[in-house]
Amino acid sequence: MTDEKYTIGVDYGTESGRAVVVRVSDGAELGSAVYPYPDSVIDEHLPGSSKPLPPEWALQNPDDYIGVLKNTVPQAVKTSGIDPADVIGIGIDFTACTMLPVKADGTPLCRLPEWRDNPHSWVKLWKHHAAQPEADKINATARAMGESWLDRYGGKISSEWFFSKMLQILDEAPEVYDAADRMLEAADWVIWQLCGVETRNTCTAGYKAIYQDGAYPNKEYLAALHPKLATVVEDKMMTDLAPLGGRAGGLTEEAAGWTGLTPGIAVAVANVDAHVTVPAAQVVEPGRMVMIMGTSICHMVLGDELHEVPGMCGVVDGGIIPGMYGYEAGQSGVGDIFAWFVDNAVPPEYHAAAKNAGLDLHSYLESEAAKQKPGEHGLLALDWWNGNRSVLVDVDLSGLLVGATLATRAPDIYRALIESTAYGTRVIVEAFENNGVPITELVAAGGLPEKNKLLMQIYADVTGREFRIIDSAQGPALGSAMHAAVAAGAYPDIQAAAKVMGKLKDEVAKPIPENQAVYDKLFAEYVLLHDYFGRGENDVMKRLRAIRNKARGLE
């Protein structure tokens, strides 16, 4: 053993899990490893089955999460060259809401032969959108009963969230609901597997499970949704929540065997990937928006005061940093949109040109798109290819491209799609600003801004704000390792850990005035389309979805 101590952060993403070994004294990242989930995102059919899943379903296999621990942690430790005995804690973060039904001992229902063929017994991933009817009922009932907590979530609860998904199980598979002794976030389930103690973290409870002012929704409201929900909090959840940075327990002998770490070391309370990244970017004060940019974007900002912002995903007292209100908003599709376009709509000649240039297709399209001036391609897009999270909170909306002609080429569309996601972020920024929550700077984490400098400049130009990047390729994992350091007692709180272990690059993208002028005009057009198609003036997107579902025999 040495005087230096280390913690491990494990980040559970949409397609894979990754671990990073971090030195507690300065936040240096010494080793990392990635483990793609063998079953990936289950959205076509269950493993071993040919029966198709309905549209908007997105499931996962919880055993893949254990595989992450067994593979990434030993590999990351080996790569780092440290002595495993010098690791003092482990922390994790997760996509949310990602939830599953389990037995009283934590066994997932999908592991049991009698439930394995029922899709409702599997993990419902964050982007499982099939619970929209349940979300509609949750919102309508809350409005009818005057539930004050609804405004804390921008006036709408999402189909992605805990009660929407749980109510879908109850509506469509009551036998699965009855068989489940516990319903919980995958984040809390993994912590349970690591330390043998069931906990519920304040972050997912507050942002995804309607926990406000010390309580979940009351029994009268829950019973109005479904009689069986009246006692769900007492029967299948937990009312005592664990604070962020807290110690959930000690690493069990079994989990120590998986990871190669010492039994009994601190296991930090679970957290959400976006929220845990905020202090990793050294943001512990109001006004600086942290954007976790990947397949989607989660927008996080701190505030000293409580404000209700239409269309935000939530505001939770102490939900990110103790002593401050943590605000969250988001876009359901960003990197996913670019990937969809590259995978499905780029002609062969661009593939060949990228290969000749020694670039991947994304990089090549970025380089071609960067040659254009703002507005040069004549296109405008709506960024709803995976629905809209903020500020409309409507998964039934879809993408739109306007202005295409026979002269339109792939780089034009690629740039227009990037711009559309920047416009979506500006809508969110202005919603916060117009409701008392100032945004002075953008700070990004995740793979997209690291790989795509054009995107970074476009976001600065569209929003009119400086854009900075966290100095870590594994921001969430770093944040989890920082919380593990707090749980292990190396720092008194996450603010202290952020000063020493957090990282931010010196590089800054500043708005270019002439670009801003063009984007202001284009944004005004975006807002017209946004409100026309998104606020009920023209429901053509929903009518098309209904026609599609009927043609597929789903209605």
C-alpha positions as CSV (number, residue, x, y, z in Angstrom):
1,M,0.0,0.0,0.0
2,T,1.1,3.6,-0.6
3,D,0.1,7.0,0.9
4,E,-1.8,7.8,-2.3
5,K,-5.5,6.7,-2.3
6,Y,-7.8,6.0,-5.2
7,T,-11.5,5.7,-5.9
8,I,-13.3,4.1,-8.8
9,G,-16.2,5.6,-10.7
10,V,-18.5,3.4,-12.9
11,D,-20.6,5.2,-15.4
12,Y,-23.6,3.1,-16.8
13,G,-24.5,4.6,-20.2
14,T,-27.1,3.6,-22.8
15,E,-24.9,1.2,-24.8
16,S,-22.1,0.3,-22.4
17,G,-20.6,0.8,-18.9
18,R,-17.2,2.3,-18.2
19,A,-14.9,2.5,-15.1
20,V,-12.2,4.9,-14.3
21,V,-9.6,4.8,-11.6
22,V,-9.0,8.3,-10.1
23,R,-6.4,9.6,-7.7
24,V,-8.0,11.2,-4.7
25,S,-5.3,13.8,-4.1
26,D,-5.7,15.6,-7.5
27,G,-8.4,13.9,-9.7
28,A,-5.9,12.3,-12.1
29,E,-7.5,9.6,-14.1
30,L,-5.0,6.7,-14.2
31,G,-6.9,3.9,-15.9
32,S,-10.2,3.1,-17.6
33,A,-12.1,0.4,-19.3
34,V,-15.3,0.0,-21.3
35,Y,-17.7,-2.9,-21.5
36,P,-20.4,-2.9,-24.2
37,Y,-23.6,-4.5,-23.0
38,P,-23.9,-7.9,-24.7
39,D,-27.7,-7.4,-25.1
40,S,-27.3,-3.7,-25.8
41,V,-30.6,-1.8,-26.1
42,I,-33.4,-4.4,-26.4
43,D,-35.9,-2.7,-28.7
44,E,-36.8,-5.3,-31.3
45,H,-37.3,-8.5,-29.4
46,L,-36.3,-10.1,-26.2
47,P,-33.1,-12.2,-26.1
48,G,-33.9,-15.7,-27.4
49,S,-37.3,-14.6,-28.8
50,S,-38.4,-13.7,-32.3
51,K,-41.6,-12.0,-31.1
52,P,-41.3,-8.3,-31.9
53,L,-41.6,-5.7,-29.2
54,P,-44.1,-2.9,-29.8
55,P,-42.9,0.6,-31.0
56,E,-41.3,2.9,-28.4
57,W,-40.0,0.1,-26.2
58,A,-36.4,0.1,-24.9
59,L,-35.3,-2.6,-22.5
60,Q,-32.1,-3.9,-21.0
61,N,-30.7,-7.0,-19.3
62,P,-29.7,-6.3,-15.7
63,D,-27.1,-9.0,-15.9
64,D,-25.2,-6.8,-18.3
65,Y,-24.8,-4.3,-15.5
66,I,-23.0,-7.0,-13.3
67,G,-20.9,-7.8,-16.3
68,V,-19.7,-4.2,-16.3
69,L,-18.4,-4.6,-12.7
70,K,-16.7,-7.9,-13.5
71,N,-14.9,-6.6,-16.6
72,T,-14.2,-2.9,-16.3
73,V,-13.1,-2.5,-12.7
74,P,-10.4,-5.2,-12.8
75,Q,-9.2,-4.1,-16.2
76,A,-9.2,-0.4,-15.2
77,V,-7.2,-1.1,-12.1
78,K,-4.7,-3.3,-14.0
79,T,-4.3,-0.5,-16.6
80,S,-3.7,2.1,-13.9
81,G,-0.9,0.1,-12.3
82,I,-2.1,0.8,-8.8
83,D,-2.4,-1.6,-5.9
84,P,-6.1,-2.6,-5.6
85,A,-5.6,-2.4,-1.8
86,D,-5.2,1.4,-2.2
87,V,-8.7,1.8,-3.5
88,I,-10.9,3.3,-0.7
89,G,-14.2,3.6,-2.4
90,I,-16.4,3.0,-5.5
91,G,-19.3,5.0,-6.9
92,I,-21.7,4.6,-9.8
93,D,-23.9,6.7,-11.9
94,F,-26.7,5.7,-14.3
95,T,-29.1,6.8,-17.0
96,A,-32.5,7.7,-15.5
97,C,-35.2,6.8,-15.2
98,T,-34.0,3.2,-15.8
99,M,-36.0,0.9,-13.6
100,L,-36.8,-2.7,-12.9
101,P,-39.1,-5.0,-10.9
102,V,-37.3,-7.4,-8.5
103,K,-38.0,-9.9,-5.7
104,A,-37.4,-9.1,-2.0
105,D,-33.9,-10.3,-2.2
106,G,-33.1,-8.2,-5.2
107,T,-33.5,-10.9,-7.9
108,P,-34.7,-9.3,-11.1
109,L,-37.9,-10.9,-12.3
110,C,-36.5,-11.3,-15.8
111,R,-34.0,-13.8,-14.4
112,L,-36.8,-16.1,-13.3
113,P,-38.0,-18.7,-15.9
114,E,-41.7,-17.9,-15.2
115,W,-41.3,-14.2,-16.1
116,R,-38.4,-14.2,-18.6
117,D,-40.7,-14.1,-21.7
118,N,-42.7,-11.2,-20.3
119,P,-41.1,-7.9,-21.5
120,H,-42.5,-6.1,-18.5
121,S,-40.2,-8.1,-16.2
122,W,-37.1,-6.6,-17.8
123,V,-35.3,-3.3,-17.2
124,K,-37.1,-0.4,-18.8
125,L,-34.4,1.9,-20.1
126,W,-34.6,5.7,-19.9
127,K,-35.7,6.0,-23.5
128,H,-38.5,3.5,-23.2
129,H,-41.3,5.8,-24.4
130,A,-44.2,3.3,-24.5
131,A,-45.7,4.6,-21.2
132,Q,-47.0,7.8,-22.8
133,P,-50.7,7.0,-22.1
134,E,-49.8,6.5,-18.5
135,A,-47.9,9.8,-18.4
136,D,-51.0,11.5,-19.9
137,K,-53.1,10.0,-17.1
138,I,-50.6,11.0,-14.4
139,N,-50.6,14.6,-15.7
140,A,-54.4,14.9,-16.3
141,T,-55.1,13.5,-12.8
142,A,-52.6,15.8,-11.2
143,R,-54.1,18.8,-12.9
144,A,-57.7,17.8,-11.9
145,M,-56.7,17.2,-8.3
146,G,-54.6,20.4,-8.1
147,E,-51.4,18.7,-7.2
148,S,-48.8,21.4,-6.5
149,W,-45.8,19.2,-7.3
150,L,-46.7,19.2,-11.0
151,D,-45.2,22.7,-11.5
152,R,-41.9,21.5,-10.1
153,Y,-41.6,19.4,-13.2
154,G,-42.5,22.1,-15.8
155,G,-46.2,21.1,-15.7
156,K,-45.7,17.6,-17.2
157,I,-44.4,14.3,-16.0
158,S,-42.6,12.4,-18.7
159,S,-43.3,9.0,-20.1
160,E,-39.7,8.2,-19.3
161,W,-40.2,8.6,-15.6
162,F,-40.7,6.1,-12.7
163,F,-44.4,6.3,-12.1
164,S,-45.3,6.3,-15.8
165,K,-43.3,3.1,-16.3
166,M,-44.6,1.5,-13.2
167,L,-48.2,2.3,-14.1
168,Q,-47.6,0.8,-17.5
169,I,-46.6,-2.4,-15.9
170,L,-49.7,-2.3,-13.7
171,D,-52.0,-1.6,-16.7
172,E,-50.5,-4.0,-19.1
173,A,-49.1,-6.8,-16.9
174,P,-50.7,-6.7,-13.5
175,E,-49.3,-10.2,-12.8
176,V,-45.8,-8.8,-13.1
177,Y,-46.6,-5.9,-10.8
178,D,-48.0,-8.3,-8.2
179,A,-44.9,-10.5,-8.5
180,A,-42.5,-7.7,-7.9
181,D,-41.7,-7.1,-4.2
182,R,-39.7,-4.0,-5.1
183,M,-39.7,-1.5,-7.9
184,L,-36.5,0.5,-8.1
185,E,-34.0,2.4,-10.3
186,A,-31.3,0.3,-11.9
187,A,-28.8,2.7,-10.2
188,D,-30.1,1.7,-6.8
189,W,-30.2,-1.9,-7.8
190,V,-26.5,-2.0,-8.7
191,I,-25.6,-0.4,-5.4
192,W,-27.7,-3.1,-3.7
193,Q,-25.7,-5.7,-5.5
194,L,-22.4,-4.0,-4.5
195,C,-23.0,-3.6,-0.8
196,G,-26.0,-5.8,0.1
197,V,-28.1,-2.8,1.3
198,E,-31.1,-1.5,-0.5
199,T,-31.1,2.3,-0.8
200,R,-32.9,5.0,-2.8
201,N,-30.9,8.0,-3.8
202,T,-32.3,11.5,-3.5
203,C,-31.4,12.4,-7.1
204,T,-33.5,9.8,-9.0
205,A,-36.3,10.0,-6.4
206,G,-36.5,13.8,-6.7
207,Y,-36.1,14.1,-10.5
208,K,-37.8,10.9,-11.7
209,A,-40.1,9.7,-9.0
210,I,-41.9,12.9,-7.9
211,Y,-40.3,13.1,-4.5
212,Q,-40.8,16.7,-3.3
213,D,-40.8,18.4,0.1
214,G,-40.0,15.2,1.9
215,A,-42.7,13.0,0.3
216,Y,-43.9,11.1,-2.8
217,P,-47.4,11.9,-4.1
218,N,-50.1,11.2,-1.5
219,K,-52.2,8.0,-1.3
220,E,-55.3,9.8,-2.5
221,Y,-53.7,10.8,-5.7
222,L,-52.0,7.5,-6.3
223,A,-55.2,5.6,-5.7
224,A,-56.9,7.9,-8.3
225,L,-54.4,6.6,-10.8
226,H,-55.0,2.9,-9.9
227,P,-56.3,1.4,-6.6
228,K,-53.2,-0.8,-6.3
229,L,-50.9,2.2,-6.3
230,A,-52.3,3.6,-3.1
231,T,-49.8,1.7,-1.0
232,V,-47.0,1.3,-3.6
233,V,-44.6,3.6,-1.7
234,E,-44.8,1.5,1.5
235,D,-45.0,-1.8,-0.3
236,K,-42.5,-1.5,-3.2
237,M,-40.4,1.6,-2.6
238,M,-38.6,3.4,0.2
239,T,-39.5,6.6,2.1
240,D,-36.0,7.1,3.7
241,L,-33.7,8.5,1.0
242,A,-29.9,8.4,1.0
243,P,-28.0,11.7,0.4
244,L,-25.6,12.1,-2.5
245,G,-22.1,11.5,-1.4
246,G,-23.3,9.3,1.4
247,R,-22.0,5.9,2.2
248,A,-24.6,3.2,1.2
249,G,-22.5,0.4,2.8
250,G,-19.4,-1.6,2.4
251,L,-18.4,-3.7,-0.5
252,T,-19.5,-7.3,0.0
253,E,-17.3,-10.3,-0.3
254,E,-19.1,-11.3,-3.5
255,A,-18.8,-7.9,-5.1
256,A,-15.1,-7.8,-4.0
257,G,-14.7,-11.0,-6.0
258,W,-16.3,-9.5,-9.1
259,T,-14.1,-6.3,-8.9
260,G,-10.9,-7.4,-7.3
261,L,-11.2,-4.8,-4.7
262,T,-11.1,-5.0,-0.9
263,P,-14.2,-6.1,1.0
264,G,-15.7,-3.4,3.2
265,I,-14.5,-0.3,1.2
266,A,-17.0,2.5,0.9
267,V,-19.8,2.2,-1.7
268,A,-21.3,5.6,-2.4
269,V,-25.0,6.2,-2.8
270,A,-26.0,6.0,-6.5
271,N,-26.4,9.1,-8.7
272,V,-27.5,10.1,-12.2
273,D,-25.0,10.4,-15.0
274,A,-25.9,14.0,-15.8
275,H,-26.1,15.3,-12.2
276,V,-22.9,13.6,-11.0
277,T,-21.0,15.3,-13.8
278,V,-21.8,18.9,-12.6
279,P,-19.2,19.0,-9.8
280,A,-16.7,17.0,-12.1
281,A,-16.8,20.1,-14.3
282,Q,-16.0,22.3,-11.2
283,V,-19.5,23.8,-11.3
284,V,-20.8,24.2,-7.8
285,E,-22.4,27.7,-8.2
286,P,-25.5,29.2,-9.9
287,G,-25.6,30.4,-13.5
288,R,-23.4,27.9,-15.4
289,M,-25.3,25.3,-17.4
290,V,-23.7,21.9,-17.6
291,M,-24.7,20.0,-20.7
292,I,-24.1,16.3,-20.8
293,M,-23.9,15.7,-24.5
294,G,-24.2,12.2,-26.0
295,T,-27.1,10.3,-27.5
296,S,-29.2,13.0,-25.8
297,I,-28.5,16.1,-23.8
298,C,-29.3,16.7,-20.2
299,H,-29.1,20.3,-19.1
300,M,-28.2,21.0,-15.5
301,V,-28.0,24.4,-13.7
302,L,-27.9,25.5,-10.0
303,G,-29.9,28.2,-8.4
304,D,-30.2,29.9,-5.0
305,E,-33.9,30.3,-5.3
306,L,-36.9,28.1,-6.2
307,H,-38.5,28.9,-9.5
308,E,-41.0,27.0,-11.6
309,V,-39.9,26.8,-15.2
310,P,-42.4,25.5,-17.8
311,G,-41.2,22.4,-19.5
312,M,-38.2,21.7,-17.3
313,C,-37.7,18.1,-16.2
314,G,-37.5,19.0,-12.5
315,V,-36.1,21.1,-9.7
316,V,-34.9,19.5,-6.5
317,D,-33.6,21.1,-3.4
318,G,-30.0,19.6,-3.0
319,G,-30.6,17.4,-6.0
320,I,-27.1,18.1,-7.4
321,I,-25.2,20.2,-4.8
322,P,-26.2,20.4,-1.2
323,G,-27.7,23.8,-0.3
324,M,-28.8,24.8,-3.8
325,Y,-31.7,24.0,-6.1
326,G,-30.7,21.8,-8.9
327,Y,-32.6,22.4,-12.2
328,E,-32.8,19.9,-15.0
329,A,-34.0,20.0,-18.6
330,G,-33.2,17.9,-21.6
331,Q,-33.3,17.0,-25.3
332,S,-34.3,13.4,-26.1
333,G,-32.2,13.0,-29.2
334,V,-28.9,14.7,-30.2
335,G,-26.1,12.3,-30.9
336,D,-28.7,9.7,-31.8
337,I,-30.0,12.1,-34.5
338,F,-26.6,12.5,-36.1
339,A,-26.0,8.7,-35.9
340,W,-29.4,8.0,-37.5
341,F,-28.5,10.3,-40.4
342,V,-25.0,8.8,-40.9
343,D,-26.3,5.2,-40.7
344,N,-29.3,5.6,-42.9
345,A,-29.1,8.6,-45.3
346,V,-25.6,9.3,-46.5
347,P,-24.8,8.3,-50.1
348,P,-21.9,5.9,-50.9
349,E,-19.7,8.6,-52.4
350,Y,-19.3,10.2,-49.0
351,H,-18.3,6.9,-47.4
352,A,-15.6,6.6,-50.1
353,A,-14.5,10.2,-49.6
354,A,-14.2,9.8,-45.9
355,K,-12.2,6.6,-46.3
356,N,-9.8,8.4,-48.7
357,A,-9.4,11.2,-46.3
358,G,-8.6,8.9,-43.5
359,L,-11.7,10.1,-41.5
360,D,-14.7,8.4,-40.0
361,L,-18.0,9.5,-41.7
362,H,-19.0,11.9,-38.9
363,S,-15.6,13.7,-39.0
364,Y,-15.8,14.0,-42.8
365,L,-19.3,15.4,-42.8
366,E,-18.3,17.8,-40.0
367,S,-15.3,19.0,-42.1
368,E,-17.5,19.6,-45.2
369,A,-20.2,21.3,-43.2
370,A,-17.7,23.6,-41.5
371,K,-16.9,25.1,-44.9
372,Q,-20.4,26.7,-45.0
373,K,-21.5,30.0,-43.6
374,P,-24.5,30.0,-41.3
375,G,-27.7,29.9,-43.4
376,E,-25.8,28.9,-46.6
377,H,-27.6,25.6,-47.0
378,G,-31.1,27.1,-46.8
379,L,-32.3,24.4,-44.4
380,L,-34.1,24.4,-41.1
381,A,-34.9,21.3,-39.0
382,L,-36.8,20.4,-35.8
383,D,-34.8,18.2,-33.5
384,W,-37.6,15.9,-32.4
385,W,-36.5,12.6,-34.1
386,N,-36.7,11.0,-30.7
387,G,-39.6,13.1,-29.3
388,N,-39.3,16.3,-27.3
389,R,-38.3,16.3,-23.6
390,S,-38.0,20.0,-22.9
391,V,-39.9,22.2,-23.1
392,L,-42.8,20.5,-24.7
393,V,-42.5,17.1,-23.0
394,D,-44.1,15.1,-25.8
395,V,-42.6,11.8,-27.1
396,D,-45.2,11.7,-29.9
397,L,-43.5,14.6,-31.8
398,S,-41.2,13.7,-34.7
399,G,-38.4,15.3,-36.7
400,L,-38.8,17.8,-39.6
401,L,-36.6,19.1,-42.3
402,V,-37.6,22.2,-44.3
403,G,-36.0,23.9,-47.3
404,A,-34.6,20.8,-49.0
405,T,-34.2,21.0,-52.8
406,L,-32.6,18.8,-55.4
407,A,-29.4,20.6,-54.7
408,T,-29.3,19.6,-51.0
409,R,-26.4,17.4,-50.1
410,A,-25.5,15.3,-47.1
411,P,-23.2,17.9,-45.4
412,D,-26.0,20.4,-45.6
413,I,-28.4,18.2,-43.8
414,Y,-25.7,17.2,-41.3
415,R,-25.1,20.8,-40.4
416,A,-28.8,21.6,-40.2
417,L,-29.3,18.7,-37.8
418,I,-26.5,20.1,-35.5
419,E,-28.1,23.5,-35.7
420,S,-31.5,22.2,-34.8
421,T,-30.2,20.7,-31.6
422,A,-28.5,24.0,-30.8
423,Y,-31.9,25.8,-31.3
424,G,-33.5,23.2,-29.0
425,T,-30.9,24.1,-26.3
426,R,-31.6,27.8,-26.8
427,V,-35.3,27.2,-26.2
428,I,-34.4,25.6,-22.9
429,V,-31.9,28.4,-22.0
430,E,-34.5,31.1,-22.7
431,A,-37.2,29.2,-20.7
432,F,-34.9,29.3,-17.7
433,E,-33.9,32.9,-18.2
434,N,-37.5,34.1,-18.6
435,N,-38.4,32.4,-15.4
436,G,-35.8,33.7,-13.0
437,V,-32.9,31.3,-13.5
438,P,-30.0,33.0,-15.2
439,I,-27.6,31.2,-17.6
440,T,-24.3,32.9,-18.1
441,E,-22.1,30.1,-19.6
442,L,-22.4,26.7,-21.1
443,V,-20.1,23.9,-19.9
444,A,-20.2,20.6,-21.8
445,A,-19.3,17.0,-21.0
446,G,-19.6,13.9,-23.0
447,G,-18.3,12.6,-26.3
448,L,-19.9,15.0,-28.8
449,P,-18.1,18.3,-28.0
450,E,-14.8,16.5,-27.8
451,K,-15.2,15.1,-31.3
452,N,-17.0,17.9,-33.0
453,K,-15.6,21.4,-32.9
454,L,-18.2,22.6,-35.4
455,L,-20.9,21.7,-32.9
456,M,-19.1,23.6,-30.1
457,Q,-19.0,26.8,-32.2
458,I,-22.5,26.5,-33.5
459,Y,-23.9,26.1,-29.9
460,A,-21.9,29.2,-28.9
461,D,-23.2,31.2,-31.9
462,V,-26.8,30.1,-31.5
463,T,-27.1,30.7,-27.7
464,G,-24.9,33.7,-27.6
465,R,-22.9,32.3,-24.7
466,E,-19.3,31.1,-24.2
467,F,-19.0,27.3,-24.4
468,R,-16.4,25.4,-22.4
469,I,-15.6,21.6,-22.0
470,I,-14.8,19.5,-19.0
471,D,-11.2,18.3,-19.1
472,S,-12.2,14.6,-18.9
473,A,-13.4,12.1,-21.4
474,Q,-15.2,10.3,-18.7
475,G,-17.0,13.1,-16.8
476,P,-19.8,11.0,-15.2
477,A,-17.3,8.3,-14.1
478,L,-15.0,11.1,-12.7
479,G,-18.0,12.6,-10.8
480,S,-18.9,9.1,-9.4
481,A,-15.3,8.7,-8.2
482,M,-15.5,12.1,-6.6
483,H,-18.6,11.1,-4.7
484,A,-16.9,7.9,-3.7
485,A,-14.1,10.0,-2.2
486,V,-16.6,11.9,-0.2
487,A,-18.3,8.6,0.9
488,A,-14.9,7.3,2.0
489,G,-14.3,10.4,4.1
490,A,-11.4,11.8,2.0
491,Y,-13.3,15.1,1.6
492,P,-16.0,16.6,3.8
493,D,-18.4,17.3,0.9
494,I,-18.6,17.3,-2.9
495,Q,-17.8,21.1,-3.1
496,A,-14.4,20.4,-1.5
497,A,-13.8,17.4,-3.8
498,A,-14.8,19.5,-6.9
499,K,-12.1,22.1,-6.2
500,V,-9.3,19.4,-6.2
501,M,-10.6,16.6,-8.3
502,G,-12.8,18.4,-10.9
503,K,-11.4,19.5,-14.3
504,L,-12.2,22.1,-16.9
505,K,-10.3,22.8,-20.2
506,D,-8.9,26.2,-20.9
507,E,-10.3,26.1,-24.4
508,V,-13.3,28.4,-24.9
509,A,-15.7,28.8,-27.9
510,K,-16.9,32.4,-28.0
511,P,-19.9,33.6,-30.0
512,I,-19.0,35.2,-33.4
513,P,-21.2,38.3,-33.8
514,E,-21.9,37.9,-37.5
515,N,-22.9,34.3,-37.0
516,Q,-25.1,35.2,-34.2
517,A,-27.0,37.7,-36.4
518,V,-27.8,35.0,-38.9
519,Y,-28.7,32.4,-36.2
520,D,-31.0,34.9,-34.5
521,K,-33.1,35.0,-37.7
522,L,-33.0,31.3,-38.2
523,F,-34.0,30.7,-34.5
524,A,-37.0,32.9,-35.0
525,E,-38.1,30.6,-37.8
526,Y,-37.4,27.6,-35.6
527,V,-39.6,29.0,-32.9
528,L,-42.5,29.4,-35.4
529,L,-42.2,25.8,-36.5
530,H,-41.6,24.7,-32.8
531,D,-44.9,26.3,-31.7
532,Y,-46.9,25.4,-34.8
533,F,-46.2,21.7,-34.7
534,G,-45.4,21.3,-31.0
535,R,-48.2,23.3,-29.2
536,G,-51.3,21.8,-30.8
537,E,-51.8,24.2,-33.8
538,N,-51.1,21.3,-36.2
539,D,-51.0,17.8,-34.9
540,V,-49.9,16.2,-38.2
541,M,-47.0,14.4,-36.5
542,K,-49.4,12.7,-34.1
543,R,-51.9,11.9,-36.9
544,L,-49.1,10.3,-38.9
545,R,-48.0,8.2,-35.9
546,A,-51.6,7.0,-35.4
547,I,-51.9,6.0,-39.1
548,R,-48.5,4.2,-38.8
549,N,-49.6,2.3,-35.7
550,K,-52.9,1.3,-37.3
551,A,-51.1,0.1,-40.4
552,R,-48.9,-2.0,-38.2
553,G,-51.9,-3.5,-36.4
554,L,-51.0,-1.7,-33.1
555,E,-54.3,0.1,-32.6
